[in-house]
Amino acid sequence: MTAIEESIKNDGARVLLVSTNRERQPYPVVPNGLACVASALDAAGHNVRFLDLCFARDPVKRAREVAQSFRPDIIGVSVRNIDNSDAIALRHYTPEARDVLHALRAAAPTAKIVAGGAAFGVAPEALFRDLAVDYAVAGDGERASVALISALTSGEPIEAMPGLVRERNGTVVFTPPGEDADLDSLPPPSLHRWIDLARYQRHGATIPIQTKRGCVYKCIYCTYRNVEGWGYRTRDPELVADEIEELKAKAGIHHFDFVDSTFNSPPGHALQVCEAITRRRMRVQLDTTNFTPAAASAELLSAMKRAGFRSLGITAESASDAVLEKLEKGFNAAKVREVAERVESHGIKTLWIFLVGGPGETRHTLEETLHFARWRLIRGDAVYLTVGLRIYPGTTLHRIAIAERAVQPDSTLLDPTFYFSAELEFGKTVRRLKQFASDHPRFMFSADSRSVVLPYLTRAASVLHLPRPHWQYMGLFQRVARAIE
């Protein structure tokens, strides 16, 4: 056994965790997944250094400097997204991640590099080849990372390790994750230990809380089942309340964002979470942009209001039955209207989230959605709409696109590819949406989100301590951004 192996055995491995996500439009996203991994590795006895490159002026230089000074045995690199899923103002993230990886490799040539993050749940084998890392993990990063690093430092075999991507005899091999249902045994994320939450908040971010993993819905474009698995794995509502209470007490956080695939499903669990928070009397503000119309009872909405919800984002995706059926959303347009009225009656403002251009979309179905949007805008809500659907491997939309010859069967889809209904003309659709946006300032579609002014307006709202969520000022922001640009 070498001196370094002896040191690792006695003191744990030196693990450098690097978050490569630098997207800040319209606001940055807290790397909570990597924080979960950091807490798990720390609890397992490893020496963990957390490097967040979101606000680094020169991410490559910063990564090189930290790797040289820390001298890690293992480097874990998180890749959150392959791209921004925006057909109008596309941004591809993997080239930047690749540059950071090259710098880390050069600065710490003896370290093993392990990659992970949500992107690896979407395209594990293709990303492994593209980024040329030693190993990659998909699924629950806490368990897979701890198991892999334990094996690497002890010499144990790793052949059948769940969630592992590796090369064997020149072939990339991926062992499916086999997710563990017991989330409560995992160490708490303790975001404040690893991340400068105040800085994120100054740039308009909200602080994420996860109450479950997995999904039971069959939306044809979605990758949640690939990333987190089929079915729900729920956390004890009291542990969720504990996490919120700790972040409020130790980091002064008062506004939290539930980032589950769908916060309100299963509705019984969402109700228990709200009740657990209400019993603590913490006086926090709660939000989510992952709320489905499929499960929105009056009882749940009342409990959400008592817990601290004043607004939420509803992922309706369309207000047309023809499109909702093709997207396999699990509800119809009548349900969307019913939920809109129910949410309004509970005094909760809503950001409505739509997708345009999916299978079955026509000029008529688009106008149905815009008619609904106009109604909700008049009632004081806001609307965000994305044009085109990003095609991800393994989804139903991927199979549809292959059948329609929109993509080649052997494409890795790492180069962003979008589905757009053949019944619509892209340029005319964008012009129609721009016309609608000019008449309705609280309406934003994906082209607007790339405004260079918007992040500054969001940050100004944070500095001025304007009540969140900041999308409620969308009308003002849009007027200012359009006047300047």
MIMAR-144341 format. One record per residue (C-alpha): x negated, y, z. Coordinates in steps of 0.001 Angstrom, whole numbers, padded with zeros to 6 digits, always signed. Layout:
<pts>
XYZ...
</pts>
This chain:
<pts>
+000000+000000+000000-001416+003398-001023-001610+006401+001317+001316+008089-000429+003446+004918-000241+002660+004642+003473+003643+008280+003980+006940+007767+002153+007695+004659+004193+007078+006450+007493+008409+009947+006782+010795+009450+003873+010285+010624+000306+009715+014263-000610+012726+014951-002827+013148+018123-004846+016756+018650-005969+017246+021121-008825+020563+022620-009950+020167+023718-013581+023603+025319-014073+023191+029051-014809+026591+029872-016295+028041+032993-014646+030933+033867-016912+033480+034692-015740+031883+033762-012386+029251+031269-011151+030176+027847-009776+028736+026671-006448+026773+023394-006976+028688+021455-004336+027983+018051-005900+024230+018452-005518+024730+019720-001965+026553+016457-001199+023523+014550-002507+021162+016739-000466+023076+016042+002747+023139+012303+002035+019389+012153+001347+018674+014253+004422+020797+011904+006559+018826+008971+005092+015590+010458+006431+014118+012056+003323+012428+015469+003158+014742+017461+000874+014075+020769-000894+017030+022363-002728+016315+024600-005711+019245+026499-007221+018326+028136-010532+021627+029937-011084+020250+033381-010285+016584+032825-011187+015204+035444-013584+012893+032882-015166+014239+029396-014367+011366+027543-016046+008726+029501-014139+010606+029150-010861+011003+025383-011301+007295+025020-012070+006255+027066-009013+008451+025157-006568+007416+021761-007919+003724+022668-007648+004033+023931-004069+006385+021213-002750+004601+018266-004431+007684+016009-004611+007658+012236-004880+011099+012324-006527+012766+015095-008516+016550+015040-008843+017960+017275-011587+021661+018082-011803+023279+018828-015166+026808+020069-014545+028092+020487-018109+026919+019669-021608+028432+022923-022903+031116+025480-022037+033871+023732-024058+034592+027002-025875+035145+026695-029625+035122+030473-030094+032061+031485-028062+030125+028241-027749+027212+027889-025342+025190+024672-025176+023532+023990-021798+021379+020914-022354+018539+022717-024213+017969+024925-021161+018083+021894-018869+015547+020198-021124+013150+023161-020768+013416+022988-016975+012764+019239-017036+009631+019695-019149+008327+022266-016658+009014+019959-013725+007318+017060-015465+004210+019128-016122+004095+020561-012584+004595+017212-010811+003346+014533-013226+003399+011690-010689+006977+012319-009518+009829+010152-010754+012578+012268-012332+016188+011275-011723+019010+013144-013443+022669+013307-012482+025651+015616-012295+029089+015587-013880+027615+015619-017396+026118+012175-016801+029523+010821-015918+030683+011968-019365+027799+010751-021543+025280+008869-019391+023387+006929-022046+023209+009699-024647+022019+012274-022108+019455+009840-020726+017918+009538-024190+018202+013253-024921+016565+014466-021687+013975+011666-021486+014172+011197-017700+012973+008170-015747+016396+007331-014308+019889+008794-014228+022847+008245-011932+026556+008520-012686+029504+008408-010313+029149+009183-006599+025722+010785-006442+025423+010450-002663+025365+006657-002710+023580+006113-006020+020772+008574-005251+020126+007226-001766+020110+003637-003047+017810+004447-005973+015292+006421-003918+015283+003710-001276+014517+001132-003959+011827+003264-005600+010022+003883-002312+010298+000305-001020+009700-001629-004209+013129-003298-004088+014682-004425-007414+017091-002000-009052+018409-004103-011918+022072-004311-010851+022366-001025-008970+025836+000540-009606+025876+003844-011469+022291+003585-012695+021025+004442-016172+017545+003162-017009+015427+001861-019851+014688-001840-020117+012597-003293-022927+013231-000244-025093+017010-000336-024570+019032+002084-022434+021084+000140-019894+023984+001616-017917+025559-000189-014961+029073+001220-014262+029400+002982-010892+031984+000792-009123+033114+003663-006896+033417+003103-003133+036816+004118-001759+035406+005201+001621+034566+008889+001257+034884+009563+004990+031666+007698+005787+029633+010109+003665+027822+012971+005439+029668+016320+005226+028401+018496+002327+027330+021367+004645+027116+023764+001698+025744+026581+003843+022613+024545+004635+021536+024324+001010+023136+027177-000928+023190+030975-000635+026977+031158-000496+027024+034914+000145+025223+035530-003136+027717+033396-005017+030567+035302-003429+029002+038634-004416+029207+037431-008019+032873+036504-007708+032606+032790-006891+034903+030961-004502+033726+028240-002135+034682+024703-003225+036382+022048-001092+037122+018544-002334+039887+016496-000682+039699+013462-002984+037999+011956-006015+039449+010246-009056+042634+010753-011037+045701+008759-012094+046833+010949-014984+046125+010013-018585+045506+013403-020222+043942+012480-023541+041104+015043-023442+040039+014707-019808+036798+013237-018438+037747+013036-014746+038367+009290-014898+034938+008833-016487+033257+010993-013830+035142+010028-010654+037022+006850-011548+040614+005697-011945+042916+006075-008961+042571+008296-005920+039987+008041-003166+041190+010442-000522+039432+012049+002433+040870+012195+005940+042766+015535+006070+041236+016270+009483+037731+015966+008008+038727+018378+005244+039911+020824+007904+036652+020264+009815+034640+021234+006736+036649+024441+006250+036359+025298+009936+032579+024759+009888+032070+026961+006835+034185+029707+008365+032327+029586+011693+028760+029162+010373+028865+030990+007047+031707+033473+007473+033708+032000+004589+037400+032895+004503+038422+031985+000941+038290+028380-000260+039007+026762-003623+040192+023140-003829+038370+021542-006760+040064+018115-006904+041135+016809-010301+044686+017694-009180+045077+019155-005697+048792+018353-005397+048597+014696-006403+049218+012506-004559+051631+015029-003002+051740+013248+000365+047995+013672+000841+048086+017334-000240+050868+017904+002292+048792+016311+005078+045780+018466+004165+047881+021627+004346+049365+020593+007687+045921+019829+009136+044704+023299+008128+047831+024989+009476+047427+023308+012882+043935+024832+013234+045307+028386+012775+042147+029363+010925+043691+032232+008936+041932+031386+005706+042939+032040+002122+043261+028983-000090+043346+028581-003837+043149+025962-006574+043179+026034-010354+043901+022293-010491+047634+022121-009833+049887+019920-011957+053595+020615-012598+054161+016859-012222+054228+017029-008402+055426+020386-007066+058169+019873-004479+059596+022716-002410+058317+020959+000729+054738+020939-000559+054859+024554-001740+056159+025666+001653+053330+023796+003365+050799+025361+000985+052124+028837+001773+051834+028216+005527+048284+026896+005141+047058+029992+003302+047914+029743-000410+048952+033065-001926+048153+032146-005521+047203+029118-007608+046319+028040-011112+048675+025629-012867+047233+023484-015665+050365+023217-017802+048330+023123-021075+051453+023741-023177+055094+024767-022930+056152+022618-025870+057561+019107-025469+055965+017948-028720+052470+018893-027540+052904+017780-023926+053936+014336-025151+050868+014063-027392+048581+015227-024583+050168+012606-022262+050552+015157-019471+053254+013289-017579+055814+016129-017580+057891+018083-020099+058535+021750-020854+061672+021804-018703+059599+020692-015723+057098+023496-016424+059897+026089-016353+061410+024542-013227+058074+024647-011401+057469+028242-012509+060714+029331-010866+060053+027246-007746+056547+028621-007251+057772+032193-007747+060555+031653-005193+057860+030761-002646+056067+034040-003271+052996+032442-004885+051418+034173-007876+050212+031921-010671+047484+031773-013282+048918+029634-016079+046315+027622-017994+046986+026446-021565+045191+024605-024381+045987+025382-028026+045180+023217-031003+045614+019676-029713+047383+016817-031505+050892+017817-032542+050221+021563-032302+051929+023685-034978+052756+027360-035405+056141+026617-033854+054727+024872-030760+052215+027703-030300+055057+030220-030311+056907+028116-027724+053902+028400-025423+053523+032134-026062+057238+032636-025356+056764+030979-021966+053587+033011-021386+055430+036260-022122+058107+035342-019567+055529+034636-016856+053505+037761-017659+056630+039887-017277+057189+038204-013898+053712+039228-012711+051696+036068-013376+048539+035821-015511+047699+033482-018383+044434+031919-019589+044370+030020-022868+041626+027954-024531+041481+027447-028295+040486+023963-029456+039871+020834-027374+036317+019661-026739+036006+016006-027751+034229+013919-025105+033102+010308-025510+035390+007599-024225+038537+009735-024084+041779+009072-025933+041159+012278-027889+037868+010783-029047+039709+007766-030446+042268+010028-032129+039509+012128-033674+037787+009001-035035+041074+007737-036492+041654+011128-038153+038023+011158-039349+037343+014374-037441+034203+012779-035953+031984+009883-036912+032326+006726-034760+028600+006690-033961+028378+010361-032899+027038+010900-029348+029074+014151-029153+026202+015862-027329+026440+018496-030037+029774+020105-029112+032612+018990-031366+036169+020294-031133+039572+018981-032107+041890+021488-033759+045226+020483-035212+045334+020247-038991+048776+021901-038799+047145+025187-037754+044640+027460-039455+041934+028416-036961+041372+032011-038076+045082+032832-038215+045594+031298-034778+042845+033434-033247+044268+036558-034874+047716+035726-033471+046266+035328-029988+044349+038604-030255+047564+040334-031232+049365+038801-028257+046482+039779-025943+046625+043403-027086+050266+043555-025969+049688+041737-022657+046589+042781-020653+046996+039930-018136+046690+037430-020979+043172+036163-021620+041992+033559-024076+038588+031970-024285+037043+034644-026514+037686+037244-023797+035911+035177-021127+032596+035717-022963+032826+039474-022504+029487+040896-021305+031401+043352-019124+033616+040845-017310+030975+039442-014894+030103+042982-013780+033760+043777-013127+034138+040554-011162+031062+041361-009106+032340+044907-008470+035596+043446-007166+033588+041238-004789+031407+044120-003564+034515+046218-002954+036051+043276-001038+039174+043280-003185+041495+040413-002188+040933+037208-004143+041534+035594-006556+040091+038163-008921+042163+036927-011849+045041+038941-010387+043166+042044-011611+042917+040588-015104+045053+043368-016580+042727+046074-015256+039589+044135-016151+040809+043558-019688+041663+047244-020208+038212+048316-019013+036360+045605-020991+038217+046345-024220+037696+050098-023817+033924+049650-023330+033380+047009-025986
</pts>
